[in-house]
Amino acid sequence: MKPLLPIEVVVVILSALVFSMLHASGRRRANDLRDRSECVNNLRKLSGNYEIFIVKNGRFITEISTNMGGTMEYANQEASAYLHFRAFEASYVDHPNATNPPSYNLVCPRDRRIAAPLASLSNSNISYFLSMNPPSNDTKWILAGNRNISLASLPGPGGSTTTHASWNPAEGLHGDTGFVLLLDGSIDRVDNAALNKLFKQAGNSTNRLAIP
């Protein structure tokens, strides 16, 4: 067999490196797509559980006493996000039309947090914030989304205040973007500009979020 010339050796090595890089890049894209899909699926389940609770009870969880399966007494309590999520999931299990028990995975695959069963659910097992005061007729109200959201009140015209929202990429998850679940059941991936646009419309400036 005729030995390869130096230039041919270089070409072979470069070809192998390019192939390896393309393979790694494709694998990262596939993993990213899988993670996004799972995150969206978690929010989709939450949307379904919200609808079930409303159909069953006629009101949102924070408008119903804990004696009746709601979380009214926890609405103003710090670090109470897990209590609201637990009420949602318990409502799903107790619903007469629920033939299959749901998955209690409330953790985004990009998060370092670990999923937990309903009985031991805490804030450290949740990757999503939840609105505590959604209206009944505002389809663009933000019901839930990735937990790495930051809110700040900024001075507005006439002595008013406006809400500035942004994603914290230091938390990992989806970098400087995130997923939000709207009251109409739609799920959008938004950057900071789109997130702030949502908070400026549909009354979301009064949205009170329980962030785990």
Secondary structure by P-SEA (a helix, b strand, c coil): cccccaaaaaaaaaaaaaaaaaaaaaaaaaaaaaaaaaaaaaaaaaaaaaaaaaaacccccccccccccccccccccccaaaaaaaaaaaaaaacccccbbbbcccccccccbbbbcccccccccccbbbbcccccccccccccccccbbbbbccccccbbbbbbbbccccccccccccccccccccccccaaaaaaaaacccccccccccc
